[in-house]
Amino acid sequence: MRGATWMVWLWGGGIATCASAAPEAPIAPSEDDLPTVVVTATRSEQDPYGVAASIDAVDVQARPDALGINPSEFLSGIPGVLARDRQNYAQDEQISIRGFGARSTFGVRGVRLYIDGIPATMPDGQGQVSHFNLDSAARIEVLRGPFSALYGNSSGGVIQLFTADGSETPLFDLGLAGGSDAAWRASANARGRSGGFDWNLDFTHFQTDGYRDHSRAKRESGNARLGRSIGDGGKLTVLVNTLSLPNAQDPLGLTRAQFEADPRSVAAVAEQFDTRKSVHQNQLGAIWEQDLGGGHSLRLLGYYGHREVEQYLAVPKAAQTNPLHSGGVVDLGSDYGGSDLRWTWKGDLAGHPFELAAGLSWDRQEQRRRGYENFIGDALGVRGALRRNEIDTVSDFDQYVQANWRLADAWTLTAGLRHSEVRFDSADRYVTAKNPDDSGRVTYAATSPVAGLLWRAADWANLYASWGKGFETPTFNELAYRADGRAGLAFDLVPARTRNGEIGVKLRPAAGLEASLALFRADTRDELAVATSAGGRTTYQNIGKARRDGAELALGWRFAERWRLQFAWTWLDASFRTPFSLCSTTPCTPVPAGSRIPGIPRRNAHAALEWGGERGWRASFAADYVGGVPVNDLGSDRAPSYVVAGADVGYGVELASGQLRTFLRVDNLFDRRYAGSVIVNDANGRYFEPAPGRTAMVGVRWTWRR
């Protein structure tokens, strides 16, 4: 192992929460096996087994062997989700749900992200998970299918992280972890409760030299959740989050020849231009909840944040001389904030349980965008002359209503409606004789209805069907350039609109055994796709139709007191249904109808076998399969399919002052060479982002109870 560092890990943890790892059902209730509860689908606490939607919860605290830096460490067991650690902290993770979001080249788009109800996705649909603090988290909920549309713009799916409440017994955890490629992590967590006050405070430091050359990164994350009971039935929760990611190196992708020759290598231009990214973010939020009596309650959320991003790109020097080009250094300063007011009523309708929620949501981001040349004379990788200066503002104002009615003992109807209005405004402050005024504005609006019906066919079998409509606006990055090469933003683009249907069955045939099967189809018109990609700039176009057909299967089986089996399988056929043309070269290249949407494997699966518990010895073995992935719209190349496996072993012991847990983990056991992620439609053919070979990690977690 290159640059291996071995350290002891005292990993932030805590007690079990109300969410257990989905899709598992416990054999008998215990403090380690409490009923799963989710809120993302219906906006109230529900057992996912009784919800007419595909939703799963992952217990973050149940993974003592995880490094706890990236959401992808916890999402592999959920069907329909493809979460990829790019081994590139300058570009964030790749996350797609049922094929939505797969074409994103950086960050996350097409999937809505939340932390404790606060959006991690901006109003234009662009989001990031870099500030997800997993050390203080209780669970991650993943909602797929039609009901995702009730979260507004770009809701091909919803991922929501929930910070753990303060524990009844005050806890203090310390952590250090280390392994291959000089990767190590340190954390400190404190949580507790006293009277009407509870707290969860965390700080995490992570750094790595990276598997590849020019991929060093350091990330520090802080998170605090403070709760206070107020009066009769009221509670105020304050949420504070901070992130620092200074100068994370970007190794870029590799061509196929480079990948096959040396997966650790880096594109030469990455070192020439010193490609890198720095992010600094601070965020404050508050939630006030009040029980009004008679089944009525109010919830008011407000948040504000500031984010600074500086990124150096490998844009050819010659391309930056184009008067309309914005250069190779991106400098973004963003202020963002918003609020959500929700009223909920729980009672009876026609003698049957009924819940109704209605709310207003408003979000706004103001982004000061500057672009500079990334050269001065012959020196590359340094900030040069100003080439872009504008104020980009995007805001949304949504109204929503959602109802859940158990209209008979065996039937539950869930329905909702959301109206969204998204406004874009760009004020150009860089106007020259050769660079005209690019200012402009546009407003997009959509109404998204959703309905689902669940039938309790037996005590052990629930069948459901759901249908809905959703939409996805272009992001400001996609509006940045016009496909015809003229000045101005691409305000001729329109939102993609999707009709989404799903049928499924959820089974609990025996204690400790749970399974689910879902079949779905999503038809999209005006799908957003690449029009041109050359010279360091990409433009987009709307194409006629696209379709995503698929099936998901999940199985969780606790077949003995200390044994658990988990299996998840996804089949997904995602294709363009109408032809279009790519015009990066002359003449344009036709893309025929039926071509696969890039970035999406047809099949992927996850299987895991676990033995043990919190005390004594424990061990696990997991394997993942991902099918071949087309890397561009033309389908001219693809990343090969692969199977990788990992294993870990650990030991936990109770001490007078708390608990000590150790582990040893090995990933990619058989040292398989494969592309862990791809950069879709890369103009230079650098599609492939290699995954590490065999790696190891060792650690200890200590929890002190006061």
C-alpha positions in Angstrom: 0.0 0.0 0.0 1.4 3.4 -1.0 1.7 5.9 1.8 -0.2 3.7 4.3 -0.8 5.3 7.6 -2.1 3.3 10.6 -3.8 5.1 13.4 -6.3 4.3 16.1 -9.8 5.3 15.4 -12.2 6.5 18.2 -15.2 7.1 16.0 -18.1 9.4 16.9 -21.1 7.5 17.8 -23.8 7.3 20.4 -26.8 5.2 21.2 -29.2 3.5 18.9 -31.8 5.8 17.3 -35.4 5.3 16.3 -34.3 4.3 12.8 -32.8 1.0 12.0 -31.0 -0.1 8.9 -33.5 -0.6 6.1 -34.9 -2.9 4.9 -34.4 -5.0 8.0 -37.1 -5.9 10.5 -36.0 -7.1 14.0 -36.8 -10.5 15.4 -37.8 -9.0 18.8 -37.7 -5.5 20.0 -34.5 -4.4 21.9 -32.5 -1.3 22.3 -30.6 -2.3 19.2 -33.7 -3.2 17.1 -36.3 -0.4 17.3 -39.0 0.1 14.7 -38.0 2.0 11.6 -39.5 5.5 11.3 -39.4 7.7 8.3 -40.8 11.2 7.7 -39.6 12.3 4.2 -42.5 10.7 2.2 -45.5 11.9 4.3 -43.9 14.7 6.4 -45.0 12.8 9.6 -43.6 9.8 11.4 -44.5 6.6 9.6 -43.5 3.0 9.3 -42.1 2.7 5.7 -43.9 -0.6 5.4 -47.3 1.3 5.5 -46.3 4.0 3.0 -47.3 3.9 -0.7 -43.8 4.9 -1.8 -40.3 3.5 -2.1 -38.5 4.9 1.0 -35.8 3.5 3.1 -33.8 4.6 6.1 -30.2 3.8 6.9 -29.1 3.8 10.5 -25.8 5.7 10.3 -24.8 4.7 13.9 -25.1 1.0 13.0 -21.9 1.1 10.8 -18.9 1.2 13.3 -16.6 0.1 10.4 -17.3 3.1 8.2 -15.0 6.0 7.8 -18.0 8.3 7.9 -16.9 10.9 5.4 -19.1 10.2 2.3 -22.8 9.3 2.1 -21.8 6.6 -0.5 -20.5 4.5 2.4 -24.1 4.1 3.7 -26.2 4.1 0.5 -25.0 0.9 -1.3 -27.8 -1.2 0.2 -30.7 0.8 -1.1 -32.0 -0.3 -4.6 -32.3 2.4 -7.2 -29.5 4.5 -5.8 -26.1 4.8 -7.4 -23.7 6.7 -5.1 -20.1 6.9 -6.2 -17.1 8.0 -4.2 -15.1 9.7 -7.0 -11.9 9.8 -5.0 -11.9 13.4 -5.9 -12.9 15.8 -3.2 -12.7 18.8 -5.6 -15.8 17.5 -7.4 -18.0 16.0 -4.6 -19.8 12.7 -4.9 -21.8 11.4 -7.8 -25.4 10.4 -6.7 -28.2 9.4 -8.9 -31.7 7.9 -8.1 -33.4 5.8 -10.8 -31.2 7.5 -13.4 -32.0 11.0 -12.4 -28.8 13.0 -11.7 -26.5 10.6 -13.5 -25.3 13.2 -16.1 -24.0 15.6 -13.5 -20.3 16.2 -14.0 -19.8 17.8 -10.5 -21.9 18.1 -7.4 -25.4 16.6 -7.3 -28.3 17.7 -9.5 -31.7 16.1 -10.3 -31.9 14.8 -6.7 -33.0 17.0 -3.8 -30.8 17.0 -0.7 -31.7 18.0 2.8 -30.1 18.1 6.3 -32.7 18.2 9.1 -35.1 19.9 6.6 -32.6 22.5 5.4 -32.0 22.3 1.7 -28.5 21.3 0.6 -29.8 21.8 -3.0 -30.1 25.4 -4.2 -33.3 26.7 -5.8 -31.9 26.1 -9.3 -31.4 22.3 -8.6 -27.6 22.2 -8.0 -26.6 20.7 -4.7 -23.7 19.2 -2.8 -23.1 16.7 0.1 -19.7 17.9 1.2 -21.1 19.4 4.4 -23.1 16.3 5.4 -21.7 15.6 8.9 -22.2 11.9 9.2 -20.5 11.6 12.6 -23.4 13.4 14.3 -26.1 11.8 12.1 -28.8 9.4 13.2 -30.1 8.2 9.8 -30.3 8.9 6.1 -33.7 8.6 4.4 -33.9 8.0 0.7 -37.2 8.6 -1.1 -37.6 7.4 -4.7 -40.4 7.6 -7.2 -43.5 9.9 -7.7 -43.7 11.3 -4.2 -40.3 12.9 -4.6 -42.0 15.6 -6.7 -43.6 17.0 -3.6 -40.2 18.6 -2.8 -40.3 20.8 -5.9 -37.7 21.5 -8.6 -35.2 18.7 -9.5 -36.8 16.0 -7.3 -35.9 12.9 -9.2 -35.4 11.6 -5.7 -34.8 12.9 -2.2 -32.0 12.2 0.2 -32.4 13.6 3.7 -29.9 13.4 6.6 -31.2 13.6 10.2 -28.9 14.7 13.0 -29.3 12.6 16.2 -31.1 14.2 19.1 -29.3 14.5 22.4 -29.2 11.2 24.3 -30.8 10.6 27.7 -27.4 9.6 29.1 -24.7 12.2 28.3 -22.1 10.7 25.9 -18.7 11.8 24.8 -16.9 10.1 21.9 -13.5 10.6 20.5 -12.1 9.2 17.2 -9.1 8.6 15.1 -8.9 6.4 12.0 -6.3 5.7 9.4 -5.4 3.6 6.5 -4.1 3.4 2.9 -2.9 6.5 1.0 -2.2 8.4 4.2 -5.9 8.8 4.8 -6.9 9.6 8.4 -9.8 11.0 10.3 -10.2 12.5 13.8 -13.5 13.4 15.5 -15.0 14.5 18.7 -18.7 14.3 19.6 -20.7 15.2 22.6 -24.5 14.7 23.1 -26.8 14.6 26.0 -30.0 15.9 27.6 -30.7 17.8 30.8 -34.2 19.0 31.7 -35.7 20.6 28.6 -32.4 21.1 26.8 -30.6 18.6 24.6 -27.5 18.9 22.5 -25.4 17.1 19.8 -22.0 18.7 19.1 -19.4 17.4 16.6 -16.2 18.3 14.9 -14.5 16.1 12.3 -11.2 16.4 10.6 -10.3 14.3 7.5 -7.3 14.3 5.2 -5.8 12.1 2.5 -3.0 12.0 0.0 -5.4 10.3 -2.4 -5.2 7.1 -4.4 -4.1 9.0 -7.5 -1.4 11.6 -8.0 -2.5 15.2 -7.5 -5.5 14.2 -5.4 -4.6 15.4 -1.9 -7.5 16.8 0.2 -8.3 18.1 3.7 -11.8 18.6 5.0 -13.0 19.9 8.4 -16.7 19.8 9.3 -18.5 21.0 12.4 -22.1 20.4 13.3 -24.3 21.4 16.2 -27.9 20.6 17.0 -29.3 22.3 20.1 -32.9 21.7 21.3 -34.9 23.5 23.9 -38.5 22.7 25.1 -40.6 25.9 25.3 -43.8 26.2 27.2 -46.6 23.7 26.6 -45.9 21.5 23.6 -43.3 23.8 22.0 -39.7 23.1 21.0 -36.9 25.3 19.4 -34.1 23.5 17.6 -31.0 25.5 16.5 -28.7 24.0 13.8 -25.2 25.2 13.0 -23.0 23.7 10.3 -19.5 24.7 9.1 -17.3 23.3 6.3 -13.7 24.0 5.3 -12.1 22.4 2.2 -8.9 24.2 1.3 -7.2 23.5 -2.0 -8.5 20.1 -2.7 -6.5 18.8 -5.7 -8.4 17.7 -8.8 -6.7 14.9 -10.8 -9.4 15.1 -13.5 -10.4 12.0 -15.4 -8.3 9.7 -17.6 -8.7 8.6 -21.2 -9.1 4.9 -21.7 -5.5 4.5 -22.7 -4.3 6.3 -19.6 -6.6 4.4 -17.3 -5.5 1.0 -18.7 -1.8 2.0 -18.5 -1.7 3.5 -15.0 -4.9 4.1 -13.0 -2.9 6.2 -10.4 -1.8 8.6 -13.0 -3.1 12.1 -13.6 -3.9 14.1 -16.7 -0.8 16.3 -17.5 -3.0 19.4 -17.7 -4.1 18.9 -14.1 -0.5 19.5 -12.9 0.2 22.2 -15.5 -2.8 24.3 -14.4 -2.7 23.0 -10.8 -6.4 22.2 -10.9 -7.9 22.5 -7.4 -10.9 23.7 -5.5 -11.4 25.5 -2.1 -14.8 25.6 -0.4 -15.7 27.4 2.8 -19.3 27.4 4.1 -21.1 28.5 7.3 -24.8 27.8 7.9 -27.3 28.6 10.6 -30.9 27.3 10.9 -33.7 27.1 13.4 -36.9 25.1 13.7 -39.8 26.0 15.9 -42.4 23.3 16.5 -45.6 24.0 18.4 -48.5 21.7 19.4 -51.7 23.8 19.2 -54.0 21.1 20.6 -56.9 19.4 18.9 -54.6 17.6 16.5 -53.2 20.9 15.1 -49.5 21.7 15.0 -47.2 24.3 13.4 -43.6 24.0 12.2 -41.5 27.0 11.1 -38.1 26.6 9.7 -35.6 29.3 8.7 -32.0 29.2 7.6 -29.2 31.3 6.2 -25.8 30.4 4.9 -22.7 31.8 3.1 -20.5 29.7 0.8 -17.2 30.6 -0.9 -15.9 28.6 -3.8 -12.7 29.1 -5.8 -11.8 26.6 -8.5 -8.9 26.3 -11.0 -9.8 24.5 -14.2 -7.7 23.0 -16.9 -9.0 25.3 -19.7 -6.6 25.6 -22.7 -4.9 29.0 -22.8 -6.0 29.5 -26.4 -9.7 28.9 -25.5 -9.6 31.6 -22.8 -8.6 34.2 -25.4 -12.2 34.0 -26.9 -13.8 37.3 -25.9 -16.9 35.5 -24.8 -15.1 33.0 -22.6 -15.2 33.4 -18.8 -11.7 32.1 -18.2 -10.3 29.2 -16.2 -10.7 30.4 -12.6 -14.1 30.3 -11.0 -14.7 32.6 -8.0 -18.2 32.2 -6.4 -19.5 33.9 -3.3 -23.0 32.9 -2.4 -25.5 34.1 0.2 -28.5 31.8 0.5 -31.4 31.3 2.8 -35.1 30.5 3.1 -38.0 29.4 5.2 -40.7 26.8 5.4 -44.0 27.2 7.3 -46.2 24.1 7.7 -49.5 23.4 9.4 -50.5 19.8 10.2 -53.7 18.4 11.4 -54.3 14.8 12.6 -57.8 13.6 13.2 -60.6 11.5 11.7 -62.4 11.8 8.4 -65.6 9.7 8.0 -64.5 7.8 11.0 -61.1 6.9 9.8 -57.6 8.3 10.6 -56.7 11.4 8.5 -53.6 13.6 8.3 -53.4 16.9 6.4 -50.3 19.0 6.0 -50.1 22.3 4.1 -47.2 24.7 3.8 -45.4 27.5 2.1 -41.7 27.3 1.1 -39.3 30.1 0.0 -35.6 29.9 -0.9 -33.2 32.4 -2.4 -29.6 32.3 -3.5 -27.5 35.3 -4.6 -24.3 34.4 -6.2 -21.5 36.8 -7.1 -19.8 35.0 -10.0 -16.4 36.1 -11.2 -14.2 34.4 -13.8 -10.5 34.9 -14.3 -7.8 33.7 -16.7 -5.8 30.9 -15.0 -2.5 32.2 -16.4 -0.3 35.3 -16.2 2.0 35.3 -19.2 3.6 31.9 -19.4 2.7 31.0 -15.8 -0.2 28.6 -15.6 -2.4 27.8 -12.6 -2.4 31.3 -11.3 -5.3 33.9 -11.2 -5.0 36.3 -14.1 -7.2 38.9 -15.7 -10.9 39.3 -15.0 -13.1 37.7 -17.7 -16.5 37.5 -16.0 -18.4 39.5 -13.3 -22.1 39.1 -12.7 -24.7 38.7 -9.9 -26.8 35.6 -10.4 -30.0 35.4 -8.3 -32.3 32.4 -8.2 -35.4 32.0 -5.9 -38.4 29.8 -5.5 -41.7 30.2 -3.9 -43.8 27.0 -3.5 -47.1 26.1 -2.0 -47.9 22.5 -1.1 -50.5 20.3 0.5 -50.4 16.6 1.3 -53.0 14.3 2.9 -52.9 10.7 4.2 -56.2 9.0 4.8 -56.7 5.4 6.0 -60.1 5.2 4.3 -60.7 1.6 5.3 -58.9 -1.0 7.5 -57.1 -2.3 4.5 -56.7 0.8 2.4 -54.7 4.0 2.7 -54.8 6.9 0.3 -52.0 9.4 0.1 -52.1 12.4 -2.2 -50.4 15.8 -2.6 -50.0 18.8 -4.8 -47.2 21.3 -5.1 -47.0 24.5 -7.1 -43.5 25.8 -7.8 -42.2 29.0 -9.2 -38.5 29.4 -9.9 -37.1 32.8 -10.9 -33.6 33.3 -12.4 -32.0 36.8 -12.7 -28.6 37.6 -14.0 -27.0 41.1 -13.9 -23.9 41.4 -16.0 -21.1 43.7 -14.6 -18.5 42.8 -17.2 -19.4 44.6 -20.4 -16.8 45.5 -23.0 -16.7 46.3 -26.7 -16.2 42.5 -27.4 -18.3 41.2 -24.6 -21.9 42.6 -24.7 -24.3 42.8 -21.8 -25.5 39.2 -20.9 -28.1 40.3 -18.3 -31.5 38.6 -18.4 -34.2 36.9 -16.4 -36.6 34.1 -16.8 -39.3 32.5 -14.6 -40.3 28.8 -14.7 -43.5 27.4 -13.0 -45.0 24.0 -12.6 -47.8 22.3 -10.7 -47.0 18.8 -9.5 -49.8 16.4 -8.4 -49.0 13.0 -6.8 -51.3 10.2 -5.5 -50.7 6.8 -4.1 -52.9 3.9 -2.8 -51.8 1.2 -0.5 -53.7 -2.1 0.1 -53.0 -4.3 3.1 -53.6 -7.6 1.3 -52.6 -9.6 4.4 -50.8 -8.9 7.7 -47.6 -9.8 6.0 -48.2 -8.2 2.5 -48.8 -4.6 1.4 -49.4 -3.7 -2.3 -49.3 -0.1 -3.6 -49.4 2.0 -6.7 -48.5 5.7 -7.1 -48.3 8.3 -9.9 -47.1 11.9 -10.2 -45.7 14.7 -12.2 -42.4 16.5 -11.6 -40.1 19.0 -13.3 -36.4 20.0 -13.4 -35.2 23.5 -14.4 -31.8 24.1 -15.9 -29.2 25.2 -13.3 -27.3 28.4 -13.6 -24.3 26.4 -14.8 -26.4 25.0 -17.6 -27.7 28.4 -18.5 -24.2 29.9 -18.6 -23.6 29.6 -22.4 -25.9 29.6 -25.5 -25.6 26.6 -27.8 -25.6 29.0 -30.9 -22.4 30.6 -29.6 -23.9 34.1 -29.2 -23.6 36.2 -26.1 -26.1 36.0 -23.3 -27.4 33.2 -21.1 -29.3 30.3 -22.5 -32.8 31.4 -21.3 -34.3 29.6 -24.3 -34.0 26.3 -22.3 -37.2 25.1 -20.7 -37.6 22.7 -17.7 -37.7 19.0 -18.2 -41.1 17.6 -17.2 -41.6 14.0 -16.0 -44.6 11.7 -15.6 -43.7 9.1 -13.0 -45.5 5.8 -12.1 -44.7 3.0 -9.7 -46.3 -0.2 -8.5 -44.8 -2.3 -5.7 -45.2 -4.9 -3.0 -43.8 -4.9 0.6 -43.6 -8.2 2.5 -43.0 -9.2 6.1 -43.7 -12.9 5.9 -41.8 -13.8 9.2 -40.1 -12.2 12.1 -36.7 -10.8 11.0 -37.6 -11.1 7.3 -38.6 -8.2 5.1 -38.6 -7.8 1.3 -39.8 -5.4 -1.3 -40.2 -5.2 -5.1 -41.0 -2.1 -7.1 -41.6 -1.6 -10.8 -41.4 1.9 -12.2 -41.5 4.1 -15.3 -40.6 7.7 -15.7 -41.3 9.5 -19.1 -39.6 12.9 -19.5 -40.2 15.5 -22.2 -37.7 18.3 -22.9 -34.9 16.3 -21.3 -31.9 18.4 -20.7 -28.8 17.1 -22.6 -25.5 18.4 -23.9 -25.5 20.4 -27.2 -21.8 21.2 -27.5 -18.7 20.6 -25.4 -15.4 22.1 -26.4 -12.8 24.6 -25.4 -13.6 24.4 -21.7 -17.3 25.2 -22.1 -20.4 23.1 -22.3 -23.8 24.1 -23.6 -27.2 22.4 -23.3 -30.3 21.7 -25.2 -33.8 20.3 -24.7 -34.6 17.1 -26.6 -37.9 15.5 -27.2 -38.4 12.5 -24.9 -36.5 10.2 -22.5 -37.6 7.2 -20.6 -36.4 5.4 -17.4 -37.9 1.9 -16.9 -36.8 -0.2 -14.0 -37.3 -2.7 -11.2 -35.9 -2.7 -7.7 -35.7 -5.6 -5.3 -34.6 -5.5 -1.6 -34.3 -8.2 1.0 -33.3 -8.0 4.7 -33.2 -11.2 6.8 -32.1 -11.5 10.4 -32.1 -15.3 10.4 -30.4 -15.7 13.8 -29.8 -13.6 16.8 -26.4 -12.5 15.5 -26.7 -13.0 11.8 -28.1 -10.7 9.1 -28.3 -10.9 5.3 -29.0 -7.9 3.1 -29.5 -7.8 -0.7 -30.4 -5.0 -3.1 -30.8 -5.3 -6.9 -31.6 -2.7 -9.5 -32.4 -3.0 -13.2 -32.7 0.2 -15.1 -33.2 0.9 -18.8 -32.7 4.6 -19.4 -32.7 5.8 -23.0 -33.4 8.8 -25.2 -36.7 8.2 -27.1 -36.2 10.9 -29.8 -33.1 11.6 -31.9 -30.9 14.7 -31.5 -27.6 16.0 -32.5 -24.3 16.8 -30.8 -22.5 19.8 -32.4 -19.2 19.8 -30.6 -17.6 19.2 -34.0 -18.5 20.1 -37.5 -20.6 18.5 -39.0 -22.9 17.7 -36.0 -23.1 14.1 -35.0 -26.6 12.5 -34.8 -27.6 10.6 -31.7 -30.3 8.1 -32.7 -33.5 7.4 -30.7 -33.0 4.4 -28.4 -29.5 5.5 -27.3 -28.7 4.9 -23.7 -28.5 7.8 -21.3 -24.9 8.0 -20.2 -23.7 7.5 -16.6 -26.3 4.8 -15.9 -25.6 1.0 -15.6 -28.4 -1.3 -16.6 -27.9 -3.5 -13.5 -26.3 -3.1 -10.1 -26.5 -5.1 -7.0 -25.3 -5.2 -3.4 -25.1 -8.1 -1.0 -23.9 -8.2 2.6 -23.6 -10.8 5.3 -23.1 -9.6 8.9 -22.5 -11.4 12.1 -22.3 -10.1 15.7 -23.4 -7.1 17.6 -22.1 -4.2 19.6 -20.4 -6.5 22.2 -17.9 -9.2 21.5 -16.7 -10.2 18.1 -18.4 -9.1 14.9 -17.6 -9.5 11.2 -19.1 -8.7 7.8 -18.5 -9.4 4.1 -20.0 -7.3 1.3 -19.9 -7.4 -2.5 -21.1 -4.9 -5.1 -21.8 -5.4 -8.8 -22.1 -2.5 -11.3 -22.8 -3.1 -14.9 -21.2 -1.4 -17.9 -21.7 2.3 -18.0 -21.9 4.4 -21.3 -19.8 7.5 -20.9 -21.2 9.8 -23.5 -24.4 10.4 -25.5 -23.0 8.7 -28.6 -22.3 5.4 -26.7 -18.9 5.3 -28.3 -17.2 4.1 -25.1 -18.1 2.7 -21.7 -16.7 1.8 -18.4 -16.6 -2.0 -18.0 -18.8 -3.8 -15.5 -17.1 -4.9 -12.2 -17.6 -6.8 -9.0 -15.7 -5.8 -5.8 -15.8 -7.1 -2.3 -14.8 -6.0 1.1 -14.6 -7.5 4.6 -14.2 -6.3 8.2 -13.7 -7.7 11.6 -14.1 -6.0 15.0 -14.5 -6.4 18.7 -16.5 -4.4 21.2 -16.2 -4.4 25.0 -18.1 -2.7 27.8 -15.9 -0.8 30.3 -16.8 0.8 33.6 -16.8 4.2 32.0 -18.3 3.3 28.6 -17.7 1.2 25.5 -14.6 0.4 23.4 -15.0 -0.9 19.8 -12.2 -1.9 17.4 -12.2 -2.9 13.8 -10.0 -3.8 10.8 -11.5 -3.3 7.3 -10.2 -4.2 3.9 -11.9 -2.9 0.7 -11.4 -4.2 -2.8 -10.2 -7.5 -1.4 -9.1 -9.0 -4.7 -7.4 -5.8 -5.9 -9.7 -5.3 -8.9 -8.9 -2.5 -11.4 -12.0 -0.6 -12.3 -13.5 2.8 -12.9 -15.4 3.8 -9.8 -17.1 6.7 -11.6 -17.2 8.4 -14.9 -17.3 12.0 -16.2 -20.1 12.0 -18.6 -19.6 13.7 -22.0 -16.1 14.9 -21.2 -14.9 17.0 -24.2 -11.4 15.6 -24.0 -12.3 12.0 -23.7 -11.1 11.9 -20.1 -14.2 9.9 -18.9 -12.7 7.5 -16.4 -12.1 8.1 -12.7 -10.2 5.0 -11.3 -11.2 3.5 -8.0 -8.5 2.5 -5.5 -7.0 -1.0 -5.5 -6.9 -3.0 -2.3 -7.0 -0.7 0.8 -7.1 -1.2 4.5 -8.2 0.7 7.5 -7.9 0.1 11.2 -9.6 1.8 14.1 -11.0 2.0 17.6 -14.1 3.8 18.9 -14.4 4.9 22.5 -17.7 6.1 24.0 -17.6 7.6 27.5 -20.8 7.7 29.5 -21.2 10.2 32.3 
